[in-house]
């Protein structure tokens, strides 16, 4: 219990540090959001209008007051309003974040279903045809950038075969079938690339476990091969796989920009790009705070899994 409380406390402190760094960093980006907001057709706004707008938005206050106000609002889950559109940022995040989470979750599931079984199978058949072919395929897939894979999927499955739409988004409640078809290709684009990484990590970790004493002892006792793989080999080779998987899932939460752009997918990454370009301080800070909190939460869950898989971690 003490170990769990300590990990939660460290995670909360880390979230505070990350949010503070984001708050300061976005204000160091060149460009004034008020001038961008008031500029029209390339004409610079007059200083009086800029000063009045800055006062109305609270940007004329000292930086420490803005910081304290932002942190207090975040504690209440109040992300304020966008400087550009004036819409509640929390509402926009609540609308877009589940879409990105769905994309990341399905892509991660694809990578798990492909990478882990293939890695174990390749390790059990080390040097065989399957091992060599799988190694070559994963190396080839990993060498292709994500936007190229997405473009190839659109060309093959949408333009040539006409099996799925090229891009866009439809709510699941409105049309479940079309929703799944629109999410399929971006999920595959994300998942296939990461499946190669999981394949290599799983293969290497499994090869380290196979020659250990407890595996040989289980074979000597006549334990079936399937039980040895599940109870002894797979369970003890999952630690590095879980680590890499969690880190990658966390990075995907803020790294799906290219995928969402290729498939015209209205997720959180597109909202972040728009907010950065327009110097929308509250929106950028809120989006990065949410993604950082998700990343930290994922790592906290991984720590809990470590404790369950290996009780020595808790000590």
Secondary structure in CASP SS format (residue, H / E / C, confidence):
PFRMAT SS
TARGET T0000
AUTHOR 0000-0000-0000
METHOD secondary structure of the structure
MODEL  1
X C 1.00
X H 1.00
X H 1.00
X H 1.00
X H 1.00
X H 1.00
X H 1.00
X H 1.00
X H 1.00
X H 1.00
X H 1.00
X H 1.00
X H 1.00
X H 1.00
X H 1.00
X H 1.00
X H 1.00
X H 1.00
X H 1.00
X H 1.00
X H 1.00
X H 1.00
X H 1.00
X H 1.00
X H 1.00
X H 1.00
X C 1.00
X C 1.00
X C 1.00
X C 1.00
X C 1.00
X C 1.00
X H 1.00
X H 1.00
X H 1.00
X H 1.00
X H 1.00
X H 1.00
X C 1.00
X E 1.00
X C 1.00
X C 1.00
X E 1.00
X C 1.00
X C 1.00
X C 1.00
X H 1.00
X H 1.00
X H 1.00
X H 1.00
X H 1.00
X H 1.00
X H 1.00
X H 1.00
X H 1.00
X H 1.00
X H 1.00
X C 1.00
X C 1.00
X C 1.00
X C 1.00
X C 1.00
X H 1.00
X H 1.00
X H 1.00
X H 1.00
X H 1.00
X H 1.00
X H 1.00
X H 1.00
X H 1.00
X H 1.00
X H 1.00
X H 1.00
X H 1.00
X C 1.00
X C 1.00
X C 1.00
X C 1.00
X C 1.00
X E 1.00
X C 1.00
X C 1.00
X C 1.00
X C 1.00
X C 1.00
X C 1.00
X E 1.00
X H 1.00
X H 1.00
X H 1.00
X H 1.00
X H 1.00
X H 1.00
X H 1.00
X H 1.00
X H 1.00
X H 1.00
X H 1.00
X H 1.00
X H 1.00
X H 1.00
X H 1.00
X H 1.00
X H 1.00
X H 1.00
X H 1.00
X H 1.00
X H 1.00
X H 1.00
X H 1.00
X H 1.00
X H 1.00
X H 1.00
X H 1.00
X H 1.00
X H 1.00
X H 1.00
X H 1.00
X H 1.00
X H 1.00
X H 1.00
X H 1.00
X H 1.00
X C 1.00
X C 1.00
X C 1.00
X C 1.00
X H 1.00
X H 1.00
X H 1.00
X H 1.00
X H 1.00
X H 1.00
X H 1.00
X H 1.00
X H 1.00
X H 1.00
X H 1.00
X H 1.00
X H 1.00
X H 1.00
X C 1.00
X C 1.00
X C 1.00
X H 1.00
X H 1.00
X H 1.00
X H 1.00
X H 1.00
X H 1.00
X H 1.00
X H 1.00
X H 1.00
X H 1.00
X H 1.00
X H 1.00
X H 1.00
X H 1.00
X H 1.00
X C 1.00
X C 1.00
X C 1.00
X C 1.00
X C 1.00
X C 1.00
X C 1.00
X C 1.00
X C 1.00
X C 1.00
X C 1.00
X C 1.00
X C 1.00
X C 1.00
X C 1.00
X H 1.00
X H 1.00
X H 1.00
X H 1.00
X H 1.00
X H 1.00
X H 1.00
X H 1.00
X H 1.00
X H 1.00
X H 1.00
X H 1.00
X H 1.00
X H 1.00
X H 1.00
X H 1.00
X H 1.00
X H 1.00
X H 1.00
X H 1.00
X H 1.00
X H 1.00
X H 1.00
X H 1.00
X H 1.00
X H 1.00
X H 1.00
X H 1.00
X H 1.00
X H 1.00
X H 1.00
X H 1.00
X H 1.00
X H 1.00
X H 1.00
X C 1.00
X C 1.00
X H 1.00
X H 1.00
X H 1.00
X H 1.00
X H 1.00
X H 1.00
X H 1.00
X H 1.00
X C 1.00
X C 1.00
X C 1.00
X C 1.00
X H 1.00
X H 1.00
X H 1.00
X H 1.00
X H 1.00
X H 1.00
X H 1.00
X H 1.00
X H 1.00
X H 1.00
X H 1.00
X H 1.00
X H 1.00
X H 1.00
X H 1.00
X H 1.00
X H 1.00
X H 1.00
X H 1.00
X H 1.00
X H 1.00
X H 1.00
X H 1.00
X H 1.00
X H 1.00
X H 1.00
X H 1.00
X H 1.00
X H 1.00
X H 1.00
X C 1.00
X C 1.00
X H 1.00
X H 1.00
X H 1.00
X H 1.00
X H 1.00
X H 1.00
X C 1.00
X C 1.00
X C 1.00
X C 1.00
X C 1.00
X H 1.00
X H 1.00
X H 1.00
X H 1.00
X H 1.00
X H 1.00
X H 1.00
X H 1.00
X H 1.00
X H 1.00
X C 1.00
X C 1.00
X C 1.00
X H 1.00
X H 1.00
X H 1.00
X H 1.00
X H 1.00
X H 1.00
X H 1.00
X H 1.00
X H 1.00
X H 1.00
X H 1.00
X H 1.00
X H 1.00
X H 1.00
X H 1.00
X H 1.00
X H 1.00
X H 1.00
X H 1.00
X H 1.00
X H 1.00
X H 1.00
X H 1.00
X H 1.00
X H 1.00
X H 1.00
X H 1.00
X H 1.00
X H 1.00
X C 1.00
X H 1.00
X H 1.00
X H 1.00
X H 1.00
X C 1.00
END
